[in-house]
Amino acid sequence: MSIDKTSAAPDDHVVENPEAAKAAVTVVDPRLLVREQGLKGYVSEFKRKMKSGDLGSIPVVIGLAIIWLIFTSLNSNFLTAGNLSDMSVAMVGTGMIAVGIVFVLLLGEIDLSVGSVSGVAGASFAVLNVTNGMNEWLAFVLAILTGTVAGALHGFFFAKIGVPAFAVTLAGLLFWNGFMLQILGSNGTINLDPDGVVAQLTSYYFSDVAAAYGLAAVVTAGFFLSSFLGNRRREAAGVPSRPLSETIVRTVLLAVLAFTVAIVFNQYKGLPLAVVIFIAVLLVTDFVLRRTAYGRKVFALGGSVEASRRAGINVEMVRISVFAISGTFAAVGGLFIASKIAAANQGAGGGDLLMNAIAAAVIGGTSLFGGRGRTWNALLGVLVIVSIQYGLALEGIASPVQYMITGGVLLATVVIDAVTRKTQKTAGRA
């Protein structure tokens, strides 16, 4: 009697890729791994991430540390309180725009109009408030809404009409730049009130030392409570959670960083208002992306549009809203940039602003392929770019070299992103 071997041994499948299969079996929730194995669990999880190419923000942090070490060795003024404080204020305008770019990149798309939209926002505020005498706060709100409307229009043509995001935002870049020049008129420059709302965005400092220390304490306590309560909810639901000891260690490390920054600010003019607003924006947007249904929809679209549509997600509305968010943050960033020079002029939104905003999001760790990133990536990326700019400026090195170095850093980041994606596919995780 002949025996059908395939039917007799249904569990004896041929494994075409034993290494990938092994990796798939050994992947465990890191919280469970750490809870069961302690320090050994940390090491095992780190090795797994390195092997799968899931590097996270590690390359950016290491790169930033190297940049600071190099420039400090070249010029002792680089890490002075004054220079670090000026850097933190200067990065906010570009950083705000980069936050909006992160949302768009999570969809796997691009927005080339943000530079021009930022210029329109600054020009709109100047024309409404200075030229026409409108109330500052009303002009401020309307200027931001110009960005929201512009972004929503781009999203409409992309989501409803089907025009590629690259094409529609490239058209927006040209149109909004022309619109800005038109409303500024022949003069081309409108000076802002140095004591007004917009000017105060980057010139106001909380001089009381308690402000910086208080913010550091609030951020640290907020992080601990969020982590602690999150772990309690996970334990109640019967899913893996991080041990209390890890939460305490993370909180202590954050406290050291936060209070060190506070000390630096208090050695100069105090806590900058611009930094407070930027941190608040990062906290809110990170919460929206990671803790709300809307954020999950954004990530889902970045993973697979078709799967999202089948899951009942309104793909068109999410896309339109994301581009509206990008336009809004472009407008906010434009107002911070106008605040820095206390004027709106024809050069606003031009130069390397667009490329720096996109580069900040990508260098910080947001994937160009969609579905992976956090708004905190904008902070890391813009810190790298501004550090390079200020470090080279202290050495008297011309702008062309700054562009080349920033371009090299961006290329290295994109290469790491592409290699990471390829490695994860090989490991069966993407």
N, C-alpha and C positions, 0 to 999 in steps of 0.2 A: 504493500500500500504506500503510495506516495504521499508525502506531507507537504502542504503549502506552508512554507516557512514564513511568508509575510503574514498569513492569518494566524499562525501558531504563536508568533511573538510580536503582538501588536505594539508593545512598549519599546521594542528594540529599534528605534529610529536612527537613521544615519545622520550624524551631526556634521553639517558641511563646514561650520566655523566653530570649532571647539572653544577657541579663546573668547569669542564673543558670547557664546553660551555660558561659559564659566563666569564671565564678567556680569552677565545678566542675573545669574543666580546669586552672586555674592553681594550685589548692591543692596544695602540695608539702609533704612532711615537713619541718618546720622545721629539723631537724638537718642534712638534706641541703642545704637552702637556705643555711644559715649556713656550712657547710663549703665550699660551692662559691663563695659570693659574699662571705664575710667580713662586714664591717660593713654593707655594702649589704644583705646577706641579713637581718640583724637589722631594719633599717629596713623592708624589704619585708614581713617576717613581721608586724611590729608594725602596719603599715598594713592588712594583710589581716585581722588580728584585730579591729582597730577597725571595719573596714567590715562584718565579719560579726557584730559584737556580742559577740565572744568576749573579754570584758574581764578575766575571771579575778578576781584579788584586787586589781586596780589601784584600783577605786573605794573599796574598804575602806581600803587603805593611805593613799590620798590623804585620805580623810575623817578617819582617825585623826590624821594629821599636822595637819590643819586644826583639829581639836578641841583637840589639845595646844597649838598656837600660840595659839588664842583664850584658853584658860584660863591659859596662862603669861603672856599680856599682861595678864590681869585680876588674877592673883595669882602672885607670884614663887615662892610655896611649892609650886606644883603640881608642878614638876619636881624637887623636892628628893629626895634619896636616901630619906629617911624616908617621904615620901608615895608614891613609886613602889614602894618595898618593901611598904608596907601594901596598896597596890592589887594587887600581884602575889599576895599571900596571899589577899586577899578574893575574888579572881576564881576561885579554884580550885574551890570548892564548886559554883558555878553552871556553871563550865567543864566539870567532870566530867559533870554532867547533860547539858550540851549535846553532849558527845561521843556519848552514847547516842542523843540526838535526831538527830544526823547520820546514824547508821545507819538509823533509821526513815525519815527524809526521803529517803534514797537509794532507798527502795522506792516513794516517792511517797505515803507514809502519814503519820500523825501519832500521837503518844502524849501524851494529856492527863493521864495518871496520874502522871507522873514527880515532880511536886511532892509529892503525897501519899505516894508510895512512899519518897521521901527522908525524909519525916517518920517513917514507920514504922521505917525502918532505925535512925535515931537513937534513937527510943523503945525499940526492941527491945534495942539494946545497953545502954541505961540500965537497963531492967528486969532483963535477964539478969545484968549485971555488978554494978550498984549495989544493986538491991533483993534479988536472989536470990544474990549472991555468986559467980557463975560466973567462971571464969578469963577474964581480959581478952581474950586472943587467941582463945579459943573463942567468946566472945560477939561479938567483932569479925567472925569468919568467918560465924557464924550470921546476924548482922545483914545482911551483904552478901548471903547466900543468900536472905534474905526478899525482897530486890529481884529476884533471879534467878527465884525461884518465881512471884512476882507477875507479872513480865514474861512468863514462859512461859505462864501462865494466859491472859493477854490475847492472846498469840499463838495459843494453841490455839483460843479462841473466834473469832478473826479468820480463821485459816487453815483450820481443820477445819470449823467450824460455819457460817462465812460471815457472821458479824456484822461490820458495818463497823468499821474500826479506831477511827473517831471515836466511835462509840457505846459500844464495849466499854471503851475507855480513859476515857471520860467516866464510865461506871459505876464503873470502877476508882478514879477520882479521889474519888468520893463514898464508896465502900466503904472504901478504905484510910485515908481521913481519919477515918472513924468508928472503924475498928479502932485507929488510933493513940490517939484519945481514950480508947477503952475500956481499953487496956493501961496508959496513964499513970495512970488512976484519978482520984479526986476532987481530989487534990493538984495535978495538972496539970503539975508541974515536978519534974524529977529532976536534981540537980546531979552533974556528973561529977568524978572525981578529977583535980585540976589537973596531977598528975604522971603520969597514966595514959596508955595507948596513944593513945586518941582525942584527948585534950587536946593531946598532943604533936604531932599532925599539923600544927597551924597555929602552935604556940608555939615549936617547936624551930628553931634556926638553927645552921648550921655556921659558927662564929665564926672558924675558921682561914681566912685569906685564900686559902690554897692550894686550898680546896674549890671556891670559885667559879671561880677561874682554871683549876683542873683540869677542872671540868665543861665550861667553855668550850672547852678544848683537845680534850677527848674528843669533843664534839659536832662541832667543826670537822674533826678528823681522820676521824671516822666518816663525815661527809658526803663528804669527798674520796675516801676509799677506796670508798664505795658508788658514787659517780658514776664513778670511774675504772674499777672492775671491771665496772660495768654497761656502760660504753662498750666495753670490751674484748670482752665477750660479744657485744655487738651487731656489732662489727667481724668477729668470728669467724663470726657467723651470716650475714654479708653484707648487713646492713641498716644504714640510716643511723644515725650516732652523732654526738654532739657533739664538736667538736675539743677537744684538751687545753687550749688557751688559754682556752676558755670555762669549762671546769671549774675552772681555776685562778682566774679572775676571780670566779666564783661563790663559791668557797671563801674567797677574800680578803674579799669582802663579808660573808659569814657570820661570819668571824673577827672583823671589826671590830664587828659587832653583838653577838656573843656576849661579847667581852671588855669592851665598853662596859657591857653589863648586869652583868657580873661586878664591874666597878669600882663601879657604883652600889650593888650589894648590899654590898660590902665597906666602903663609906662609912657604912653604917648598922649593922645587927646581924650581917651575914653572909648566907650563902646559906640561904634558907628551905627547910626540908624539903618543905613543901607544893609548892613550885615544882619541885623535883627529881622528885617523884612525878608531877606533872602532865605534865612534859616526857617522862618515861618512858612514860606512858600514851599520849601523842600519837604518839611514835615507834613503839610497838608496834602501835597500832590503824591507823596509816597504812601500816605494813608489811603488816598483815593485809588491808587493803582493796586495796592496789595490787600486792602481790607474791604473793598466794596464790590458789588456785582458789576458795576460799570468797568472797574479796573480789570476784572476777570474777562470781560468781553473783549477789551482791548488786546489783552494777551492772547485770547483765543483766536482773534482775527489774524494776529501775527503768526500764529502757528499754522492755521489752515482756514482759509476763507470759506471753502465749501463745507467743511465740517461745522463751522460756526453757523452757517446758514441752515444746515440740517438740524442744528440744535435749537433753532428758533430765534437766533440773535438777529436783530434788525441791522444788518450789515451796513446799509446805506446811511442810517442815522448815526451809527457809531463813527463811521468814517467822516461824516460832515462835522460831528462834534469834536473829533480829534483835530481836524484842521482849524476849527474855530478856536480851540484851546491854543494851538500853535500861534495863530494870529494874535490872540489876546496877550500871550507872554511876549511876543515880538513887540507889541505896543508898549507893554510895561518896561521891557528892556530899553526901548527907544527913549522913554521918558527919563530913565536913569542915565542914559548916555547924554541926553540934552542937559540934565542936571549937572553933570560933571563939567561941562563947558559953559553952563548958564546961558545957552543960546540954542536956537534951531537954525541950521544953515543948509546950504545946498549939498554939502558933502555928507550929511547925515545918512546913515544906512549903507554907505558905500565902502570903498577900500576893502579891507580884509575881514570886515565884520561878519558877513555871511559864512565865509569859510571857517572863521574861528568858532562861530556858534556850532556849526555842524561838527567840526573837529573836536570841540569840547565834549559833545555828547558821545562821539565814537571813542575818543581817547579814554574817556572815563569808564568805558566798558559796555556801552549799549551796542547791541549787534546791528550791523547793517542789514542783516537778513531777516529781522523781525522776531518778535516773540521773546526777547531776552534783554533786560535792562531795568534800571531804576533811575528815578530822578536825581538821586544822590550822585549818579555818574556825571551829571552836569557839573557838580561842585568839584569833583576830582579832576575832570578834564580841563575845566577853566583854570584851576589852580596850576596845572602843568603849563598851560599856554601863557598865563600871566607871569609865572615864575621865569619862563624863558625870556619873555619880553623885558621884564625888569632887570634880570640878570645881565642880559646883553647890553641893555641901555647903560647900566652902571659901568660896563667896560668900554662904552663908547663905540660899540659895534653897530654898523648901519642896518637899516631895515631889511635890505635884500638877504642878509645872512639870517636874520630872524625868520623870514619866510621860508628859507631853505631848511632850517633846523626844525621848525614847526611841521613842515611838510614831511620831513624824514620821520618824525615821531608819529605822525598820522599814518604814514605808510606802514610803519612797524606794527601799529595797533591793528590796522586792517588785516595785515598778514597773520597776526596772532589770532584774530577773530575767525579768519577763513580756515586756518589750521585747526583751531579748536572745534569748529563745526564739522570738519572732515573727520577728526578723531572721534567725536561723539557719534557720528554716523557709523563709523567702523565698529564702535563699541555697542551699537544698537540702541543708542539713547536719543537719537534725533530722527 
